């Protein structure tokens, strides 16, 4: 029994032409697709790695700069004098007013501040500040300049006893004590507790957490202030997330909707996403085995499906700020990453289909032009026989 039917030469020729064209087209198409896929992967790897490397440097440099600011200020004699004079002024008020000293300072510089829209702008509150006002007026402009030029949320001085004897921003933590229930468990309280035990010139960093006095996410960097061998207190920088977010968000090279974000050990973002309108810091989660490996110090790449409700190609590296380790993560939607390859595949199928159709039509007419004379001669031979 024959499974392949007997075909006439008029049928065999176009089939042979179309079959040959199909084999050649498939080979060329598959090779082109694989080459294109490899090229896209290489370009993606290069752009993601470049963005990651830049982002890691940005994070490291930003907090290194903050530590330099701290070190320069705590080494200044003016800072030591400010710590001593402001501490003395608070203690003198407490001696006279007892437990009413802190409420009076908070009323003078916070609730009754002459510039309620920008409390940091007030150098002096006059008699309301009592004996505290003179040293405040003297030292406030210098610390305010530091806060404004470096975009910190606040610059604080905390005495050795834990009293917040100075704050540029004059939030509700001013004139409090870090051992109070409202401050003990906060980033400020943790920063003071750790920094007060450090030797001169060393800093401590506390990761971002919600901070009640500001109502926002804050991180803290602190360094002890020494006068010779005596620890007179701790200088603290309150560092917001918006400056770092702006620098990270400005990175390019990840397509129309790719981005770089910083993720903490809890899986929550430490920087804002430029692709969302809502606040993401300590709100949005990005979890993936890639992030877990990066937090453990192993750069990795993979896919995440829980971020922005879409499959994402993810690449991550770690960055350390003090004892805190974060994952710097580059993400890009899968459909955007592979869009060039998919477009190329569709074009190959379209062009290949058109060429096959042309080959089929050409083969048909070529076969007819060849088979007609042969069929005519065959008929003549059969007639002569």
PAKOL-404711 format. One record per residue (C-alpha): residue number from 1; x, z, y. Coordinates in steps of 0.5 Angstrom, whole numbers, plus 500, padded with zeros to 3 digits. Each point is the difference from the previous one (the first is absolute). Layout:
BEGIN
- resi/x/z/y
- NUM/X/Z/Y
...
//
This chain:
BEGIN
- resi/x/z/y
- 1/500/500/500
- 2/503/498/507
- 3/499/505/505
- 4/503/496/506
- 5/495/494/501
- 6/503/493/500
- 7/500/498/507
- 8/501/493/503
- 9/506/498/504
- 10/496/500/506
- 11/498/507/499
- 12/507/502/498
- 13/504/498/506
- 14/496/504/505
- 15/500/506/496
- 16/507/499/499
- 17/501/499/508
- 18/496/506/502
- 19/503/505/494
- 20/507/498/503
- 21/498/501/507
- 22/496/507/498
- 23/507/502/496
- 24/504/499/506
- 25/495/503/505
- 26/499/506/496
- 27/508/501/500
- 28/501/499/507
- 29/494/504/502
- 30/502/506/496
- 31/508/499/502
- 32/498/500/507
- 33/495/506/499
- 34/505/504/497
- 35/505/498/505
- 36/495/502/506
- 37/498/507/497
- 38/508/501/499
- 39/501/498/507
- 40/494/504/503
- 41/502/507/496
- 42/507/499/503
- 43/498/499/507
- 44/495/506/499
- 45/505/504/497
- 46/505/499/506
- 47/495/501/505
- 48/497/507/497
- 49/507/502/499
- 50/502/498/507
- 51/494/504/503
- 52/501/506/495
- 53/508/500/502
- 54/498/500/508
- 55/494/505/499
- 56/505/505/496
- 57/505/499/506
- 58/494/501/505
- 59/498/507/497
- 60/507/503/499
- 61/502/498/507
- 62/494/503/503
- 63/501/507/497
- 64/507/499/501
- 65/499/499/507
- 66/495/506/501
- 67/506/505/496
- 68/505/497/505
- 69/495/502/506
- 70/499/507/497
- 71/508/501/499
- 72/501/498/507
- 73/495/504/503
- 74/502/507/496
- 75/507/499/502
- 76/499/500/507
- 77/501/506/504
- 78/493/499/504
- 79/496/500/493
- 80/503/507/498
- 81/499/503/507
- 82/493/497/500
- 83/498/503/493
- 84/503/507/503
- 85/496/500/507
- 86/494/497/497
- 87/500/505/494
- 88/502/506/505
- 89/494/498/505
- 90/495/500/494
- 91/502/507/497
- 92/500/503/508
- 93/493/497/500
- 94/498/503/493
- 95/503/507/502
- 96/495/500/506
- 97/494/497/498
- 98/501/501/492
- 99/495/496/496
- 100/498/497/506
- 101/506/496/502
- 102/499/494/495
- 103/493/499/502
- 104/502/500/508
- 105/506/495/499
- 106/495/495/496
- 107/495/501/505
- 108/505/498/506
- 109/503/494/496
- 110/495/498/496
- 111/492/501/502
- 112/502/501/507
- 113/505/495/501
- 114/500/497/506
- 115/501/493/497
- 116/495/501/494
- 117/501/492/498
- 118/507/501/499
- 119/502/507/500
- 120/508/498/499
- 121/500/498/507
- 122/499/507/503
- 123/507/503/501
- 124/497/506/504
- 125/493/503/499
- 126/502/505/506
- 127/498/508/500
- 128/496/499/493
- 129/506/499/496
- 130/503/506/503
- 131/508/501/499
- 132/500/495/494
- 133/498/494/506
- 134/507/500/503
- 135/504/499/493
- 136/495/495/498
- 137/500/496/507
- 138/508/500/499
- 139/500/497/493
- 140/494/496/499
- 141/502/494/503
- 142/506/499/495
- 143/496/501/494
- 144/494/496/503
- 145/505/494/501
- 146/502/501/493
- 147/493/499/497
- 148/498/495/504
- 149/506/495/499
- 150/500/501/493
- 151/493/500/499
- 152/499/507/496
- 153/494/504/500
- 154/503/506/502
- 155/507/504/501
- 156/499/507/499
- 157/505/506/500
- 158/498/506/495
- 159/504/507/501
- 160/503/503/495
- 161/494/505/499
- 162/496/493/499
- 163/496/500/507
- 164/499/493/502
- 165/503/502/507
- 166/500/492/502
- 167/496/494/499
- 168/500/494/504
- 169/493/497/498
- 170/497/507/501
- 171/496/500/494
- 172/496/506/497
- 173/507/502/496
- 174/503/502/507
- 175/501/507/500
- 176/498/501/493
- 177/504/503/495
- 178/502/496/494
- 179/498/506/495
- 180/493/500/503
- 181/495/497/495
- 182/499/494/504
- 183/507/498/500
- 184/503/503/494
- 185/499/494/495
- 186/500/495/505
- 187/506/495/500
- 188/502/504/506
- 189/500/506/496
- 190/504/497/495
- 191/505/497/504
- 192/502/506/504
- 193/500/504/493
- 194/505/495/497
- 195/504/499/507
- 196/501/507/501
- 197/504/501/494
- 198/505/494/501
- 199/507/500/503
- 200/501/497/507
- 201/500/493/500
- 202/495/499/494
- 203/493/497/501
- 204/494/500/495
- 205/494/495/500
- 206/493/502/498
- 207/496/494/497
- 208/493/498/504
- 209/494/504/499
- 210/494/501/504
- 211/502/505/506
- 212/494/504/503
- 213/502/501/507
- 214/501/492/501
- 215/495/498/495
- 216/504/495/498
- 217/506/499/494
- 218/506/502/502
- 219/507/501/497
- 220/505/505/503
- 221/508/500/501
- 222/503/507/501
- 223/507/502/502
- 224/502/508/501
- 225/503/501/507
- 226/506/504/500
- 227/504/504/506
- 228/507/501/497
- 229/498/504/493
- 230/493/502/502
- 231/494/496/498
- 232/495/500/506
- 233/495/496/497
- 234/498/493/498
- 235/499/494/504
- 236/494/495/497
- 237/498/493/500
- 238/493/498/499
- 239/500/493/497
- 240/494/496/500
- 241/499/494/495
- 242/498/495/506
- 243/507/498/502
- 244/503/499/493
- 245/493/496/498
- 246/501/495/506
- 247/507/499/498
- 248/499/498/493
- 249/493/496/501
- 250/504/496/505
- 251/504/497/493
- 252/499/493/499
- 253/501/495/494
- 254/495/503/495
- 255/495/494/501
- 256/493/501/504
- 257/498/506/497
- 258/506/503/497
- 259/503/507/503
- 260/504/506/499
- 261/498/507/500
- 262/503/507/498
- 263/497/504/495
- 264/501/507/498
- 265/501/504/494
- 266/493/501/500
- 267/498/493/500
- 268/497/500/507
- 269/503/495/505
- 270/505/503/506
- 271/499/494/504
- 272/494/496/503
- 273/498/494/497
- 274/500/494/505
- 275/494/497/495
- 276/495/505/501
- 277/496/503/506
- 278/499/507/497
- 279/506/505/500
- 280/504/500/494
- 281/505/506/501
- 282/499/505/495
- 283/493/496/498
- 284/501/494/496
- 285/503/500/493
- 286/505/495/497
- 287/502/502/493
- 288/504/496/495
- 289/505/501/495
- 290/505/496/505
- 291/499/505/505
- 292/501/506/495
- 293/506/497/498
- 294/502/499/507
- 295/499/507/502
- 296/505/502/494
- 297/505/495/503
- 298/499/494/496
- 299/498/494/504
- 300/495/496/496
- 301/495/494/500
- 302/493/499/497
- 303/493/500/502
- 304/495/505/503
- 305/492/499/500
- 306/498/506/504
- 307/502/499/507
- 308/496/496/505
- 309/495/498/494
- 310/504/494/497
- 311/506/499/495
- 312/507/501/504
- 313/507/498/498
- 314/504/506/502
- 315/507/501/501
- 316/503/507/502
- 317/506/504/501
- 318/501/507/502
- 319/503/503/507
- 320/501/508/501
- 321/499/504/506
- 322/504/506/499
- 323/497/503/493
- 324/494/495/501
- 325/499/494/496
- 326/496/494/502
- 327/498/493/497
- 328/501/495/504
- 329/495/494/497
- 330/499/493/502
- 331/494/497/498
- 332/497/493/500
- 333/493/498/497
- 334/501/496/493
- 335/496/494/502
- 336/504/499/507
- 337/507/501/496
- 338/498/494/495
- 339/496/496/505
- 340/505/495/500
- 341/501/499/493
- 342/493/500/499
- 343/499/494/505
- 344/506/497/497
- 345/496/500/493
- 346/494/498/503
- 347/503/494/503
- 348/504/498/494
- 349/493/500/496
- 350/497/496/505
- 351/506/495/501
- 352/501/500/493
- 353/493/498/498
- 354/500/495/505
- 355/506/496/497
- 356/497/501/493
- 357/494/496/503
- 358/504/495/503
- 359/504/499/493
- 360/494/500/496
- 361/497/494/504
- 362/506/497/501
- 363/501/500/492
- 364/493/498/499
- 365/501/493/504
- 366/507/499/497
- 367/498/501/493
- 368/495/495/501
- 369/505/495/503
- 370/504/501/494
- 371/495/500/495
- 372/496/494/502
- 373/505/495/498
- 374/501/504/494
- 375/493/500/498
- 376/499/493/502
- 377/506/498/495
- 378/497/504/494
- 379/494/497/501
- 380/503/493/500
- 381/504/501/494
- 382/494/503/496
- 383/496/493/502
- 384/506/496/497
- 385/500/504/494
//
